[in-house]
């Protein structure tokens, strides 16, 4: 039975729980689905263009001026603290928006300071994994920071826990499914990553340090679905967990 780290409502302390097929077995602390806080202790970073399907869709555009070639290093962005939201939390739909884009991703949780690491040792620096919903307003460009579209309050649900890395036999062979109102809207797999998790960690830490508690998203697959007011979102990530949230219009 794998261990996981969760953050329960009403406390700033993380609790260690035991899981079996996604169910909590620990008698000390039961996970209340409506009061689970995001299990985040560091920064959350997103990664662009790390799914082969996304790169294929943008292939022609990436070869046009001024770039004329796909990026040679990972393209990162930050999801600031105001975006963090827990399992079962309400994602606020802005007054001037009709929909949001659901960005299902695996969150790689760093276990110790990582700088200039090699891919062969990359997983030694990983504590575990979590589910991340990189919510954004619809936008097209990846050539400039989409702060207004990605950094809104509640636009980064995370959780419900951080599961230990040994619970995932191969992080580069994990299925990801997105359901909206019970209907399967997206299915992809980390087999389609441009950079494997180990390669991504190597390339990112070549130019920046990741600290204990930081979360690095592996990327969002192509054709992310859109969700509207009152939609229920369920992201299932094989061997890692299930993250559920609801969209609600701000009033």
RORO-250830 format. One line per 3 residues: number of its first residue (from 1); their letters; for each residue z, x, y of N, C-alpha, C. Coordinates in Angstrom, 1 decimal. Each point is the difference from the previous one (the first is absolute). Example, Ala and Ser with C-alpha at 12.3 -4.5 7.8 and 13.67 -1.06 7.14 Angstrom:
RORO-250830
1 = AS = 7.8,13.2,-5.7,0.0,-0.9,1.2,0.0,0.9,1.2; -0.7,-0.4,1.1,0.0,0.9,1.1,0.8,-0.8,1.1
END
This chain:
RORO-250830
1 = XXX = 0.0,0.8,-1.2,0.0,-0.8,1.2,0.0,0.9,1.2; -1.0,-0.2,0.9,-0.1,0.9,1.2,1.0,-0.5,1.0; 0.4,1.0,0.9,0.9,-0.3,1.1,-0.9,-0.2,1.3
4 = XXX = 0.6,-0.8,0.9,-0.7,-0.2,1.3,1.1,0.0,1.1; -0.5,0.2,1.2,0.9,0.0,1.1,-0.4,-1.1,0.9; 0.9,-0.9,0.3,-0.2,-1.2,0.9,0.9,0.0,1.1
7 = XXX = -0.3,-0.8,1.0,0.8,-0.2,1.2,0.3,-1.5,0.2; 1.2,-0.4,-0.3,0.3,-1.5,0.1,0.4,-0.4,1.3; -0.2,-1.3,0.3,0.3,-0.6,1.3,1.5,0.1,0.4
10 = XXX = 0.2,0.3,1.2,1.4,0.1,0.5,0.6,1.3,-0.1; -0.8,1.0,-0.5,0.6,1.4,-0.1,-1.1,1.0,0.3; 0.4,1.2,0.5,-0.9,1.1,0.2,-0.1,0.9,-1.2
13 = XXX = 0.9,-0.3,-1.0,0.0,0.9,-1.1,-1.0,-0.3,-1.1; -0.6,1.0,-0.6,-0.9,-0.3,-1.1,0.9,-0.1,-1.3; -0.5,-0.8,-0.9,0.7,-0.2,-1.3,-1.0,0.4,-1.1
16 = XXX = 0.6,0.6,-1.1,-0.8,0.4,-1.2,0.1,-1.2,-0.9; -1.2,-0.5,-0.5,-0.1,-1.1,-0.9,-0.8,0.5,-1.2; 0.1,-0.8,-1.1,-0.8,0.3,-1.2,-1.0,-1.1,-0.2
19 = XXX = -1.2,0.3,-0.4,-1.1,-0.9,-0.1,-0.5,-0.1,-1.4; -0.4,-1.1,-0.4,-0.7,-0.2,-1.3,-1.1,-1.0,0.2; -1.3,0.5,0.0,-1.2,-0.8,0.3,0.2,-0.8,1.3
22 = XXX = 0.6,0.8,1.0,0.1,-0.6,1.4,1.2,-0.8,0.2; 0.8,-0.2,-1.0,1.2,-0.8,0.1,1.3,0.8,0.2; 0.9,-0.4,0.9,1.2,0.8,0.2,1.0,-0.3,-1.1
25 = XXX = 0.6,1.1,-0.5,0.9,-0.1,-1.1,1.4,0.4,0.4; 0.2,0.7,1.1,1.3,0.5,0.4,0.9,-1.2,0.4; 1.2,0.0,-0.6,1.0,-1.1,0.3,0.7,0.3,1.3
28 = XXX = 0.0,1.2,0.5,0.7,0.3,1.2,-0.6,-0.6,1.3; -1.3,0.0,0.0,-0.7,-0.5,1.2,-1.3,-0.8,-0.4; -0.1,-1.2,0.2,-1.1,-0.8,-0.3,-0.9,-0.1,1.2
31 = XXX = -1.3,0.2,-0.2,-0.9,0.0,1.2,-0.3,-1.5,0.4; 0.4,-0.4,1.2,-0.3,-1.3,0.5,-1.4,0.1,0.7; -0.9,-0.8,-0.6,-1.4,0.2,0.5,-0.2,-0.3,1.5
34 = XXX = 0.9,-0.8,0.6,-0.2,-0.4,1.3,0.8,0.9,1.0; 0.7,1.0,-0.5,0.8,0.8,0.9,-0.2,1.5,-0.3; -1.2,0.4,-0.5,-0.2,1.4,-0.4,-0.6,0.7,1.2
37 = XXX = 0.6,1.1,0.5,-0.5,0.7,1.1,-1.0,1.1,-0.5; -0.9,0.5,0.9,-0.9,1.0,-0.4,0.7,1.3,-0.3; -0.2,0.6,-1.2,0.7,1.2,-0.4,-0.5,1.3,0.6
40 = XXX = 0.0,0.0,1.3,-0.6,1.1,0.8,1.0,0.8,0.7; 0.0,1.4,-0.2,0.9,0.8,0.8,-0.7,1.1,0.8; -1.3,0.0,0.0,-0.8,1.0,0.8,-1.2,-0.7,0.6
43 = XXX = -1.0,0.8,0.4,-1.2,-0.4,0.6,-0.9,-0.6,-1.0; -0.9,-0.9,0.4,-1.0,-0.6,-0.9,-1.4,0.4,0.6; -0.8,0.6,-0.9,-1.3,0.5,0.4,-1.1,-0.7,-0.8
46 = XXX = -1.1,-0.5,0.7,-1.1,-0.5,-0.7,-1.1,1.0,-0.2; -0.9,-0.3,-0.9,-1.1,0.9,-0.3,-1.3,-0.8,0.0; -1.0,0.4,0.8,-1.3,-0.7,0.1,-1.0,0.7,-0.9
49 = XXX = -1.0,-0.8,-0.5,-1.1,0.5,-0.7,0.3,0.7,-1.3; 1.0,-0.5,-0.7,0.4,0.7,-1.2,-0.3,-0.8,-1.3; -0.8,-1.0,0.2,-0.6,-0.7,-1.2,-1.5,0.2,0.0
52 = XXX = -0.6,0.2,-1.1,-1.4,0.3,-0.1,-0.9,-1.1,0.5; 0.5,-1.3,-0.2,-0.8,-1.1,0.5,0.0,-0.1,1.5; 1.1,0.4,0.6,0.0,0.0,1.5,-0.9,1.1,0.5
55 = XXX = 0.0,1.1,-0.6,-0.9,1.1,0.4,-1.5,-0.4,-0.1; -0.3,-0.6,-1.2,-1.4,-0.5,-0.2,-0.4,-1.0,1.0; 0.9,-0.9,0.4,-0.4,-1.0,1.0,-0.3,0.6,1.4
58 = XXX = 0.7,1.1,0.3,-0.1,0.6,1.3,-0.9,1.2,0.0; -0.7,0.3,-1.1,-0.7,1.2,-0.2,-1.0,0.3,1.1; -0.9,-1.0,0.3,-1.0,0.2,1.1,0.7,0.2,1.3
61 = XXX = 1.0,-0.8,0.3,0.6,0.2,1.3,0.7,1.3,0.2; 0.6,0.6,-1.1,0.6,1.3,0.1,-0.9,1.1,0.1; -1.3,-0.2,-0.3,-1.0,1.0,0.2,-0.7,0.0,1.3
64 = XXX = 0.4,-1.0,0.9,-0.6,-0.1,1.3,0.8,0.8,1.0; -0.6,0.4,1.2,0.8,0.7,1.0,1.2,-0.8,0.5; 1.1,0.6,0.4,0.1,1.5,0.2,0.4,0.7,-1.3
67 = XXX = 0.4,-0.7,-1.1,0.6,0.7,-1.1,-1.0,0.6,-1.0; -1.0,-0.8,-0.3,-1.1,0.4,-0.9,0.4,0.5,-1.4; 1.2,-0.3,-0.4,0.5,0.3,-1.3,1.3,-0.6,-0.2
70 = XXX = 0.4,-0.4,-1.3,1.3,-0.5,-0.2,1.1,1.0,0.3; 1.2,-0.4,0.4,1.1,0.9,0.3,0.4,0.9,-1.2; 0.3,1.2,0.4,0.3,1.0,-1.1,1.5,0.0,-0.3
73 = XXX = 0.8,-0.6,0.9,1.5,0.0,-0.2,0.4,-1.5,0.1; 1.2,-0.3,-0.6,0.5,-1.4,0.1,0.1,-0.5,1.4; -0.3,-1.3,0.3,0.2,-0.6,1.3,1.2,-0.8,-0.2
76 = XXX = 1.1,0.3,0.8,1.2,-0.7,-0.1,0.3,-0.8,1.3; 0.9,-0.9,-0.1,0.6,-0.8,1.1,1.4,-0.4,-0.3; 0.7,-0.4,1.0,1.5,-0.3,-0.2,0.2,-1.5,0.1
79 = XXX = 0.8,-0.5,-0.9,0.5,-1.4,0.1,1.5,0.2,0.5; 0.2,-0.3,1.3,1.3,0.2,0.6,1.1,-1.0,-0.5; 1.2,0.3,0.3,1.1,-0.7,-0.5,0.0,-1.5,0.2
82 = XXX = -0.6,-0.4,1.2,0.0,-1.4,0.3,-0.9,-0.8,-1.0; -0.8,0.7,-0.7,-0.9,-0.7,-0.9,0.7,-0.3,-1.4; 1.1,0.7,-0.3,0.6,-0.1,-1.3,0.6,-1.4,-0.3
85 = XXX = -0.3,-0.5,-1.2,0.4,-1.3,-0.4,0.3,0.0,-1.5; 1.0,-0.8,-0.4,0.4,0.1,-1.4,-0.7,-1.1,-0.8; 0.3,0.1,-1.3,-0.5,-1.0,-1.0,0.5,-1.4,0.4
88 = XXX = -0.9,-0.9,0.0,0.2,-1.4,0.3,0.2,-0.2,1.5; -0.2,1.0,0.8,0.0,-0.1,1.5,-1.2,-0.8,0.5; 0.1,-0.5,1.2,-1.1,-0.7,0.6,-0.8,0.9,0.9
91 = XXX = -1.3,0.1,-0.3,-1.0,0.7,0.8,-0.4,-0.8,1.2; 0.3,0.4,1.2,-0.3,-0.8,1.2,-1.5,0.1,0.3; -0.7,-1.2,0.1,-1.4,0.0,0.4,0.0,-0.2,1.5
94 = XXX = -0.6,1.0,0.7,0.0,-0.1,1.5,-0.6,-1.3,0.5; 0.5,-0.4,1.2,-0.5,-1.3,0.6,-1.5,0.0,0.1; -0.6,1.1,0.4,-1.5,0.0,0.3,-0.8,0.4,-1.2
97 = XXX = 0.6,0.0,-1.2,-0.8,0.4,-1.2,0.0,-1.2,-1.0; -1.1,-0.1,-0.8,-0.2,-1.0,-1.0,0.3,0.5,-1.4; 0.0,1.4,-0.2,0.2,0.5,-1.3,0.4,1.5,0.1
100 = XXX = 0.5,0.5,-1.1,0.3,1.4,-0.1,-0.6,0.6,-1.2; -0.2,1.3,-0.1,-0.6,0.6,-1.1,1.1,0.6,-0.9; -0.1,-0.2,-1.3,1.1,0.4,-0.9,-0.4,1.3,-0.7
103 = XXX = 0.7,1.1,0.3,-0.3,1.3,-0.5,0.9,0.5,-1.1; -0.3,-0.4,-1.2,0.9,0.4,-1.1,-0.1,1.5,-0.3; 1.2,0.6,-0.1,0.0,1.5,-0.3,1.2,0.4,-0.7
106 = XXX = -0.1,1.1,-0.7,1.1,0.7,-0.6,0.7,0.9,1.0; 1.3,-0.1,0.1,0.7,0.9,0.9,0.6,1.1,-0.8; -0.3,1.2,0.3,0.5,1.2,-0.7,1.2,0.4,0.8
109 = XXX = 1.2,0.0,-0.6,1.3,0.3,0.7,0.4,1.4,-0.3; 0.1,0.8,1.1,0.3,1.4,-0.1,1.5,0.2,-0.3; 0.2,0.9,-1.0,1.4,0.3,-0.5,0.6,1.2,0.7
112 = XXX = -0.8,0.9,0.5,0.5,1.2,0.6,-1.0,0.6,0.9; 0.4,0.8,1.0,-0.9,0.6,1.0,-1.3,0.6,-0.7; -1.1,-0.4,0.5,-1.3,0.5,-0.6,-0.9,0.6,1.1
115 = XXX = -0.3,1.2,-0.2,-0.9,0.7,1.0,-0.8,1.0,-0.8; -1.4,-0.1,0.2,-0.9,0.9,-0.7,0.2,0.1,-1.5; 0.1,-1.2,-0.6,0.2,0.0,-1.4,-1.3,0.0,-0.8
118 = XXX = 0.0,0.4,-1.2,-1.2,0.0,-0.8,0.0,-1.3,-0.9; -1.3,-0.5,-0.3,-0.1,-1.3,-0.7,0.7,0.1,-1.4; 0.0,1.2,-0.6,0.7,0.2,-1.3,1.5,-0.3,0.0
121 = XXX = 0.6,0.1,1.2,1.4,-0.2,0.1,0.4,-1.2,0.9; -1.1,-0.7,0.4,0.2,-1.0,1.0,1.0,-1.1,-0.4; 0.0,-0.4,-1.3,0.9,-1.1,-0.4,1.4,0.4,-0.1
124 = XXX = 0.3,1.3,0.0,1.4,0.5,0.1,0.6,-0.4,1.3; -0.8,-0.3,1.0,0.5,-0.3,1.4,0.1,-1.5,0.2; -0.3,-0.8,-1.1,0.0,-1.5,0.1,1.3,-0.5,-0.6
127 = XXX = 0.6,-0.9,0.8,1.2,-0.8,-0.6,-0.5,-1.1,-0.9; -1.0,-0.8,0.5,-0.4,-1.1,-0.7,-1.1,-0.7,0.8; -0.2,-1.3,-0.4,-1.1,-0.8,0.6,0.5,-1.4,0.4
130 = XXX = -0.7,-0.6,1.0,0.3,-1.3,0.5,-1.3,-0.7,0.3; 0.1,-1.3,0.3,-1.2,-0.8,0.3,0.0,-0.2,1.6; -1.1,0.2,0.6,-0.2,-0.1,1.4,-1.1,-1.0,0.3
133 = XXX = 0.2,-0.8,1.0,-1.0,-0.9,0.6,-0.4,0.5,1.4; -1.1,0.7,0.1,-0.4,0.5,1.3,-0.7,-1.1,0.8; 0.7,-0.9,0.5,-0.6,-1.1,0.7,-0.6,0.5,1.3
136 = XXX = -1.1,-0.7,0.4,-0.6,0.3,1.3,-0.8,-1.2,0.5; -0.3,0.0,1.3,-1.0,-0.9,0.5,-1.4,0.5,-0.3; -0.9,-0.9,-0.2,-1.4,0.4,-0.4,-0.5,1.0,1.1
139 = XXX = -0.6,1.1,-0.4,-0.7,0.9,0.8,-0.9,0.8,-0.8; -1.0,0.6,0.7,-1.1,0.8,-0.7,0.2,1.5,0.0; 0.3,0.5,1.2,-0.1,1.4,0.2,1.2,0.8,-0.7
142 = XXX = -0.4,1.1,-0.7,1.1,0.9,-0.4,-0.1,1.3,0.7; -0.8,0.0,1.1,-0.2,1.3,0.8,1.0,0.1,1.1; 0.9,-1.0,0.2,1.0,0.1,1.0,1.3,-0.7,-0.5
145 = XXX = 1.2,0.4,0.4,1.2,-0.6,-0.5,0.1,-1.5,0.3; 0.2,-0.8,-1.1,0.0,-1.4,0.2,1.5,-0.5,0.2; 0.6,0.6,1.0,1.4,-0.3,0.3,0.3,-1.5,0.2
148 = XXX = -0.8,-0.6,0.9,0.1,-1.4,0.3,-0.1,-0.9,-1.2; -0.9,0.4,-1.0,-0.3,-0.8,-1.1,1.0,0.3,-1.2; 0.5,1.2,-0.1,0.9,0.3,-1.1,1.5,0.2,0.2
151 = XXX = 0.3,0.1,1.3,1.4,0.3,0.3,0.8,-1.2,0.5; -0.4,-1.2,-0.3,0.7,-1.2,0.4,1.3,-0.2,-0.8; 1.0,-0.7,0.6,1.2,-0.2,-0.7,-0.2,-0.7,-1.3
154 = XXX = 0.7,0.5,-1.1,-0.1,-0.6,-1.3,-1.3,0.3,-0.7; -0.8,0.9,0.4,-1.3,0.3,-0.6,0.0,1.0,-1.1; 1.2,0.3,-0.5,0.1,0.9,-1.2,1.1,-0.4,-0.9
157 = XXX = -0.3,-1.0,-0.8,1.0,-0.4,-1.1,0.0,1.1,-1.0; 1.2,0.4,-0.5,0.2,1.0,-0.9,1.1,-0.4,-1.1; -0.2,0.3,-1.2,1.0,-0.3,-1.0,-0.5,-0.6,-1.3
160 = XXX = 0.8,-0.7,-0.7,1.4,-0.3,0.3,0.9,1.2,-0.2; -0.5,1.1,-0.7,0.9,1.1,-0.3,-0.9,1.3,-0.1; 0.6,1.1,-0.1,-0.6,1.3,-0.4,0.3,0.3,-1.4
163 = XXX = -1.0,-0.1,-0.9,0.2,0.3,-1.4,-0.2,1.4,-0.3; 0.8,0.6,-0.9,-0.1,1.4,-0.3,-1.4,0.4,-0.5; -0.4,1.2,0.3,-1.4,0.4,-0.4,-0.3,0.0,-1.5
166 = XXX = 1.1,0.2,-0.8,-0.2,0.1,-1.4,-0.3,-1.4,-0.6; 0.1,-1.1,0.8,-0.3,-1.3,-0.5,-1.5,-0.3,0.0; -0.8,0.9,0.6,-1.4,-0.1,0.1,-0.7,1.1,-0.7
169 = XXX = -0.5,-0.3,-1.2,-0.6,1.0,-0.9,-1.1,0.8,0.7; -0.9,-0.6,0.8,-1.0,0.7,0.7,-0.3,-0.7,1.3; 0.5,0.5,1.2,-0.2,-0.7,1.2,-1.4,-0.1,0.5
172 = XXX = -0.9,0.8,-0.7,-1.4,-0.1,0.3,-0.8,-0.9,-0.9; 0.7,-0.8,-0.7,-0.5,-1.1,-0.9,0.8,-1.2,0.1; 0.1,-0.6,1.1,0.9,-1.2,0.3,-0.8,-1.1,0.6
175 = XXX = 0.1,-1.2,-0.6,-0.7,-1.2,0.6,0.8,-0.6,1.1; -0.8,-0.5,1.0,0.6,-0.6,1.2,-0.7,-1.4,0.1; 0.8,-1.0,0.2,-0.5,-1.4,0.1,0.6,-0.7,1.2
178 = XXX = -0.8,-0.7,0.8,0.4,-0.8,1.1,-0.3,-1.5,-0.3; 1.1,-0.8,0.1,-0.1,-1.4,-0.1,0.3,-0.7,1.3; -0.8,-1.0,0.4,0.3,-0.8,1.2,0.1,-1.4,-0.5
181 = XXX = 1.2,-0.6,0.2,0.3,-1.4,-0.4,-0.3,-0.1,-1.5; 0.3,1.0,-0.8,-0.2,0.0,-1.4,-1.4,0.3,-0.5; -0.9,0.2,0.9,-1.4,0.3,-0.4,-0.2,1.5,0.1
184 = XXX = -0.6,0.6,-1.1,-0.3,1.5,0.0,-1.1,0.2,1.0; 0.2,0.8,1.0,-0.9,0.3,1.1,-0.6,1.5,0.0; 0.8,0.9,-0.7,-0.4,1.4,0.0,0.6,0.6,-1.3
187 = XXX = -0.9,0.9,-0.6,0.5,0.7,-1.2,-0.7,1.4,0.1; 0.8,1.0,0.0,-0.5,1.4,0.0,0.9,0.9,-0.7; -0.2,1.3,-0.1,0.8,0.9,-0.7,0.0,1.4,0.6
190 = XXX = 1.0,0.7,-0.2,0.1,1.3,0.6,-0.9,1.0,-0.7; -0.7,-0.4,-1.0,-1.1,0.8,-0.6,-1.1,0.2,1.0; -0.1,-0.8,1.0,-1.0,0.0,1.0,0.4,0.8,1.2
193 = XXX = 1.1,0.7,0.0,0.4,0.8,1.2,-1.0,1.1,0.2; -0.3,0.3,1.3,-0.8,1.2,0.3,0.8,1.3,-0.3; 1.2,0.0,0.5,0.9,1.1,-0.3,1.1,-0.6,-0.9
196 = XXX = 0.3,0.6,-1.1,1.1,-0.4,-0.8,1.3,0.1,0.8; 1.1,-0.6,-0.5,1.3,0.1,0.6,0.3,1.5,0.2; -0.2,0.8,-1.0,0.4,1.4,0.1,-0.9,0.7,1.0
199 = XXX = -1.3,-0.3,0.0,-0.9,0.7,1.0,0.4,-0.5,1.4; 0.3,-1.2,0.2,0.3,-0.5,1.3,1.3,0.7,0.5; 1.0,0.1,-0.8,1.2,0.7,0.4,-0.3,1.4,0.4
202 = XXX = -0.8,0.7,-0.8,-0.4,1.4,0.3,-0.7,0.1,1.4; -0.9,-0.9,0.2,-0.9,0.1,1.2,0.8,-0.4,1.2; 0.9,-1.0,-0.1,0.8,-0.4,1.2,1.0,1.0,0.3
205 = XXX = 0.7,0.6,-0.9,1.0,1.0,0.3,-0.6,1.3,0.3; -1.3,0.2,0.0,-0.6,1.2,0.5,0.1,0.1,1.5; 0.1,-1.2,0.7,0.0,0.0,1.5,1.3,-0.7,0.5
208 = XXX = 0.8,-0.6,-0.8,1.2,-0.6,0.5,1.1,-0.1,-1.1; 1.2,0.0,0.4,1.1,-0.1,-0.9,0.4,-1.4,-0.3; 0.2,-0.4,-1.2,0.6,-1.2,-0.4,1.4,0.2,-0.4
211 = XXX = 0.9,-0.8,0.5,1.4,0.1,-0.2,0.6,-1.0,-1.0; 1.1,0.3,-0.5,0.7,-0.9,-1.0,0.1,-1.4,0.7; -0.4,-1.0,-0.8,0.0,-1.4,0.5,-1.3,-0.5,0.6
214 = XXX = -0.9,0.9,0.4,-1.3,-0.4,0.5,-0.8,-0.7,-1.0; -0.8,-0.9,0.4,-0.9,-0.8,-0.9,-1.5,0.3,0.5; -0.8,0.4,-1.0,-1.4,0.3,0.3,-0.8,-1.0,-0.9
217 = XXX = -0.7,-0.9,0.7,-0.9,-1.0,-0.7,-1.2,0.8,-0.6; -0.3,-0.4,-1.2,-1.2,0.7,-0.7,-1.3,-0.5,0.5; 0.0,-1.2,0.7,-1.2,-0.5,0.6,-0.1,-1.5,-0.3
220 = XXX = -1.0,-0.7,0.6,-0.2,-1.4,-0.2,-1.4,-0.2,-0.5; -0.2,-0.7,-1.1,-1.3,-0.2,-0.6,-1.0,-0.7,0.9; -1.3,0.1,-0.3,-1.0,-0.7,0.7,0.1,-1.5,-0.1
223 = XXX = -0.5,-0.7,1.0,-0.1,-1.5,0.0,1.4,-0.6,0.0; 1.0,0.4,0.8,1.3,-0.6,0.0,-0.1,-1.5,0.5; 0.7,-0.9,-0.7,-0.1,-1.4,0.3,0.7,-0.3,1.3
226 = XXX = -0.3,-1.2,0.6,0.6,-0.5,1.2,0.9,-1.1,-0.3; 1.1,-0.2,0.8,1.0,-1.0,-0.3,0.2,-0.8,1.3; 0.3,-1.3,-0.1,0.2,-0.8,1.2,1.4,-0.5,0.1
229 = XXX = 0.3,-0.8,1.0,1.3,-0.6,0.2,0.5,-0.8,-1.2; 1.2,0.3,-0.4,0.7,-0.7,-1.2,-0.5,0.5,-1.3; -0.9,1.0,-0.1,-0.4,0.5,-1.3,1.1,0.8,-0.6
232 = XXX = 0.1,0.0,-1.3,1.0,0.8,-0.8,-0.8,1.2,-0.6; 0.5,1.2,0.2,-0.6,1.2,-0.4,0.8,0.6,-1.1; -0.6,0.4,-1.1,0.6,0.6,-1.1,-0.8,1.2,-0.5
235 = XXX = 0.6,1.2,0.1,-0.7,1.3,-0.4,0.7,0.5,-1.2; -0.7,0.1,-1.1,0.5,0.5,-1.2,-0.6,1.4,-0.3; 0.9,1.0,-0.2,-0.4,1.3,-0.3,0.6,0.4,-1.4
238 = XXX = -0.9,0.3,-0.9,0.4,0.3,-1.4,1.1,1.1,0.0; 1.0,-0.3,-0.8,1.1,0.9,-0.2,0.9,0.3,1.2; -0.3,-0.6,1.1,0.7,0.3,1.3,0.8,-1.2,0.5
241 = XXX = -0.7,-1.1,0.1,0.8,-1.2,0.5,-0.9,-1.1,0.6; 0.6,-1.0,0.5,-0.7,-1.1,0.6,0.6,-0.3,1.4; -0.8,0.0,1.0,0.4,-0.2,1.4,-0.6,-1.4,0.5
244 = XXX = 0.9,-0.9,0.4,-0.4,-1.3,0.5,0.4,-0.2,1.4; -0.9,-0.6,0.8,0.3,-0.4,1.4,-0.8,-1.2,0.3; 0.4,-0.6,1.1,-0.7,-1.2,0.5,-0.4,0.2,1.5
247 = XXX = -1.2,-0.5,0.3,-0.5,0.1,1.4,0.5,-1.2,0.8; 0.4,0.2,1.2,0.5,-1.1,0.8,-0.4,0.3,1.5; -0.6,-1.0,0.6,-0.4,0.1,1.4,1.2,0.2,0.9
250 = XX = -0.1,0.9,0.9,1.0,0.2,1.0,0.0,-1.2,1.0; 1.2,-0.5,0.4,0.0,-1.1,1.0,0.9,0.4,1.1
END
